[in-house]
Amino acid sequence: MSSPAAASRAEDYKLKDTKPQLGERWPHGGLRGGGGWISSERATSTYDLVEQMFYLYVRVVKAKDLPTNPVTGNCDPYVEVKVGNYKGKTRHFEKKTNPLWNQVFAFSKEKIQSSAVEVFVRDKEMVARDDYIGKVVFDMHEVPTRVPPDSPLAPQWYRLEHRHREIKVRGEVMLAVWMGTQADEAFPESWHSDAASVHGEAVYNIRSKVYVSPKLWYLRVNVIEAQDVEPRDRSQPPQAFVKAQVGNQILKTKLSQTRTTNPMWNEDLLFVAAEPFEEHLVLTVENKVTSAKDEVMGQTTITLDSFERRLDHRPVHSHWFNLERFGFGVIEADKRHELKFSSRLHLRVCLEGAYHVLDESTMYISDVRPTARQLWKQPIGILEVGILSAQGLLQMKTKDGKGTTDAYCVAKYGQKWVRTRTITESFNPKWNEQYTWEVYDPCTVITIGVFDNCHLGGNDKLADARIGKVRIRLSTLEMDRIYTNSYPLLVLQPSGLKKMGELQLAVRFTCLSLANIIYLYGHPLLPKMHYLHPFTVNQLDSLRYQAMTIVAVRLGRAEPPLRKEVVEYMLDVDSHMWSMRRSKANFFRIVSFFSGAISMSKWLGEVCQWRNPVTTILVHILFFILICYPELILPTMFLYMFLIGIWNFRCRPRHPPHMDTKLSWAEAVHPDELDEEFDTFPTSKQQDVARMRYDRLRSVAGRIQTVVGDIATQGERFQSLLSWRDPRATSLYIIFCLIIAIILYVTPFQMIALVAGIFWLRHPRFRSKLPSVPSNFFRRLPSRADSML
């Protein structure tokens, strides 16, 4: 690709500044007469991070005394609200002359091209055209404006008019018509002209909604022992283990070390449970008869509500639980289902309230509070996010022969999820919705994703398509500053990196207590139980996957549902999967981290080589000063870091971080590596492709193996200095140590440091190109590499 094109693409992937007109600003005018506007210009803080959008609201409450059809003798009424080319309909009632609808219609003011609002009452007909009952007409210039926090406009009864407005007809309808903004409380539940093409049950899938994650607990089951467990074959003692199940989570203890009817395990099993507790803990004691056959010896089922909720690391009381098992080989018919014996299981079970249940990666965690509300601290700030609009979205699907996108946003921070309304058939949707979260820790991340709604046609089998997502770390934001930026929506697809559009946001982090924020920086990120009684890495991975699954299932049962594919994308469920691209990116992150140390070592090498004599002489002078005044070394180091920080302040980042394509190694990734990254687990590729990728992975692992072996060799050589593995080398080294100890004992330390520094900074004329004596000696030391097969 040419250089100008590459530069243009890199610029297109960057964050951009925007200057939207934020806040509520009401035009001049009067409430009565004129244009029907409030007579003052004001900006409130309720919706001050979004652009104001005006809507015409029509609330259809109910009707009474509607006439019946003279032919059928019934009335199946519904209401149609018409503003220009936009029509909204209520549901219809069968055989009802006094229907109750209580539905609200919202028409975007910028799209209204009519001077009148028409409300028609019609009679639904199954075969013929719907009958006209009557109508009410409002002049747009006479519609009042409601400004929150004013009370809602009271609906009034209006007498229905004939089609040509000459005479009144029988029947009345209760209506309220007003002009407002998206701050109106009727806005979330109203029918929108932006989604006029959506009908039926699909209307519920386009509304904005706030969700709360279920309250998650870690369930710790300590299986201690069992008593009097008997297998079918009593001639041989059982080799027992316990299988525990909570919902879809199944864990097993290890096999008992001895074959006995009173086995012991003392093993912890960890599960994730969500309130309200719908599952039970099912424990089964089984006998390992053969490698392919297990025999049930007893079972018990316990409700999760019965367990103690622990708020610290204090020990929990253990309890015995009776196991149920029906007898075998009983001949008498009336004793076939008799409880043959009573065996017991000794458990110590508790719900851990002092842990934070991780349902997302700790790299971009959004909540660090423990499960138990009693342990929560006071919030330290408020996060406000205005989801303004998207620009230049790509076509996501085809509808009626033309490309379209039905976009909505989902934001997740802490336990609160928000979903904006769906803007249908628009590549430049405007949401202008504002949401607020309490912040308990500044070192957390908010995630905002954009999706295409694929459930407006009634097909629930389709998955909502990903358009992109944005992460913002709160600790990178200045307090009380409004950030208005346009974030690129970047998605990695099997065909490569693709920009799906841009998302415009307004973000503000307001500090409630600066002292508490400073206090938090010196304390652990997670609750203290994560450090006092930590989980293993494998346990954390398994528990996080189970927690994510539970959250996805519970949110998928809401109305409208927050679907599984959306929750998984927001929680990065596949972030732990192998990816050659991510491995390269992480490798170069490490290289970038050590680049400063490498640059410093190169500079010191140039000083030692006298490449710049003036710099080398200045380094000598600084060295002599520090040798004469060693008490200045540490103050000088910290003063130097302070000055560097002050110098870098003018170059500090002005924008929140965003997805970096170069850091992610997404621009130069090979197509086959992308195909491997998007492969399923286990793989679904052909055998030859899987073999090629396996061989490539072996070559990469071989190089890593060589590097690890070299590191181990150097460590073993260091150990062999005093191990007498090489008697001559160890003898030389301990004699050298004795001589150095005597010299250091009788010689002042400053003199030793001065001589060592002058020797290290000596002129190249006095240097040899051969390796130094210590280096030669160290490389000759033995390692254990020659003992490996």
Residue, then its C-alpha position, 0 to 999 in steps of 0.5 A: m500500500s502506498s505511503p499516503a494511503a497508509a497515512s490516511r488509513a492510520e489517521d482514519y483509525k484515530l480518535k477525533d475531537t467533536k464539538p456537539q451542542l450539549g445541554e438543554r436549550w429552549p427557544h424563546g416564545g410563550l407557552r400560550g399563543g405564538g410558537g408554544w415555547i417556554s419563554s426562557e433559555r435554560a440548560t439543566s444538568t439532567y441531560d447536559l451531556v447529549e444534544q437536545m432532541f425535540y419530540l411531539y408526544v401524543r398520549v392515547v389514554k382511552a375512549k368511551d361511548l364509541p358507536t358500534n358497527p350497524v352490520t355486525g353490532n360490535c366495535d373493535p376499536y384502535v387509534e391511529v396517530k398521523v403526523g405528516n407521512y408517519k403513522g402510529k397505531t395502538r393495539h385493537f380491542e375486540k367488542k369493546t366500546n370503552p377501550l383503555w390503551n394508555q400508549v404514547f407516540a413520539f414523533s421526531k420534530e426535525k422530521i415533521q413536515s406537517s402543521a397538524v396532528e391527526v388522531f383517528v379512531r377506527d373499527k378493525e375489520m377482518v375482511a373489508r377496509d377498517d371503518y372510520i369512527g371519528k377523529v381529533v385534529f390539533d394545530m402544531h402551533e398550538v401544542p404546548t411545551r412541557v419542561p421537566p421537572d414539570s408534572p406530566l401534562a394532564p390528558q383531556w377528553y375530546r369529542l370525535e369529529h366527522r371526517h370533514r369536521e362539519i359535525k361532531v359524532r358519537g364517542e370521546v377519546m382521552l388524549a394529551v399532546w405536548m412538545g418535549t425532549q428525550a428527557d421526558e419520562a414518557f420517552p423510553e416506553s413510547w412508540h417512535s417515528d424513528a422505528a415506524s416500520v417496526h410492528g407487533e412484538a418486535v416493538y419491545n426489541i427496539r426500546s431503551k432499557v436498563y438492566v442489572s446483573p444478577k447478584l453472584w456468589y461463590l459457593r464453597v463446598n468443602v467435602i470432608e468425609a463420608q460414613d457407611v457408604e456401601p457398594r453393590d458388591r460388598s466383597q470389595p471396599p469401594q474406591a469412592f469420590v463425590k460428584a457435586q452439581v449446581g445447575n450445569q456446573i459439575l465438579k468431582t473430588k479426587l478418588s479416595q486414597t484408600r478403599t474403605t466404606n468411610p472415605m476421606w477427601n477434605e477437598d474444596l469445590l467452588f461454584v458460582a450461584a446467582e440470586p434468586f437461587e433457582e438451582h440446588l446443590v446435588l451431591t452424589v457419592e460414587n464408586k469407581v468400579t472400572s475406568a468406564k463405569d461409576e456406581v452411585m452409592g448415595q445422593t443428597t439434594i440441598t437448597l442453596d438458601s440453607f447455607e451460611r453466608r460468610l463475610d470474612h475468613r472465619p471458619v464455617h461450622s461443618h454439618w452431616f447430611n444423610l445420603e439417600r439410596f434405594g436397596f438392591g436385590v430385595i426379593e419382597a415386593d413390598k420392600r423394593h423401595e425401602l430405604k436400605f441403610s443410612s449413610r452420611l456425608h460430612l460437609r462444610v459449605c458456605l456462600e462467600g460474600a467477601y469475594h468479588v465474583l469475576d465475570e470479566s477480565t481483571m485487565y478491564i474490570s468494571d467493578v471490584r466490590p465484594t458480593a455482600r453489600q455490607l462490605w461496600k464502601q461509599p462511592i468516590g465519584i459519578l460517571e456520566v456518559g452521553i451516547l450521542s450518535a454514530q456516523g458512517l455505519l456500514q451496511m449490516k444486512t439487506k432488507d427489501g432489496k436495499g442495504t440497511t442497519d438497525a443500530y443500538c448501543v449497550a454500555k456496561y459498567g459495574q452491575k448496571w447494563v444500559r441499552t439504547r433504543t434501536i434506530t432503524e434503517s439508518f447509517n447515521p443514527k442519533w440516540n442522544e441518551q445519557y446514563t449515570w453510574e456510581v464509581y467505587d474505584p477509579c481504576t476501572v473500565i467502562t465498555i460501550g458496544v454497538f450492535d445491529n438489531c437482527h430481531l425486528g422481523g420476528n426471527d429469533k434464530l439470528a444473532d445480533a451482529r457486532i459493529g464495534k466497541v469502545r473501552i474507556r479507563l476512568s483513571t485516564l480521565e481528568m476529573d470534572r472535564i467533559y470529553t467529547n470525542s468520536y471513537p472509531l469502531l474497529v472490528l477484526q474479521p476473518s477478512g481483516l481489520k475493518k472500520m465499521g463507523e464512528l461512535q460519538l460520546a460525551v464522558r464526564f467523571t465527577c469526583l465526590s471525594l479526592a481523599n478517598i481516591i488517593y486512599l484507594y491508590g494504596h490499597p489492593l484492587l480486589p477485596k482482601m479475601h482474594y489475597l488472604h485465600p486466593f484461588t488458583v489460575n485454573q479456578l479463576d478461569s473456570l469460575r469466570y466462564q461460569a459467571m459469564t454464562i449465568v449473567a448471559v442466561r439471566l439477562g437473556r430472560a429480560e424484556p427486551p432480552l440482552r442476548k447471549e452474543v451481546v453479553e459475551y462480546m461485552l465481557d470478552v469471553d474468548s479473550h483467553m483463546w490462543s491467537m498468533r496475532r495477540s501473541k505477537a502483539n504481547f511480545f512487542r509490548i514486552v519489547s517496547f517496555f524494555s526499549g527504555a532500558i536498552s536505549m539507556s544501556k546503548w547510551l552508557g555503552e557510547v559513554c564508555q566508548w567515548r563516542n562524545p567526549v564532552t558527554t563522557i567527561l560530564v559523566h565522569i564529573l557527575f560520577f566523582i561528585l556522587i562518589c564524594y557525596p554518596e548521600l546525594i545518590l538517592p535524592t538525585m535519582f528521585l529528583y531526576m524522576f520528578l523533573i522527568g514527570i514535570w517535563n512530560f506533563r506538557c506532552r500528557p495525553r489529551h484524549p481517553p485511550h481507544m482501540d490501537t490497531k498498531l498495538s494490537w498488531a491488527e494491520a499487518v496480520h496474515p490472513d491464515e492467522l486470522d482464520e486460525e483466530f476465528d476457528t472454533f474450539p475444538t477446531s472445525k478445519q480440515q486435517d491438512v490445515a490443522r496439521m499445518r497450524y500445529d507444525r507452525l505452533r511447534s516451531v514457535a514453541g521450539r523457539i520459546q523452548t530454546v529461550v527458556g532453556d538458555i535462561a535455565t542454563q544461566g541460572e544453573r551456571f550461577q548455582s554451580l559457582l559454589s556447588w563443586r560441580d566443577p571442582r577447579a572453578t569452585s576453588l578459583y571462585i572461593i579463593f577469589c571471594l576470600i581475596i575480595a573480602i579482605i580487600l573490601y575490608v581494608t579499603p574504603f568503599q568510596m575508593i573501591a567505587l572510584v576505581a571500579g567506575i574509572f575502570w568501567l569508563r576507561h578509554p577504548r584504547f585501553r579496552s580489548k575486543l575479546p570477552s572479559v575474564p569474568s564473562n569467560f569464566f562464567r561461560r565455562l561453568p557447567s549447567r545441567a543441560d548435558s544431563m537432559l535427554 
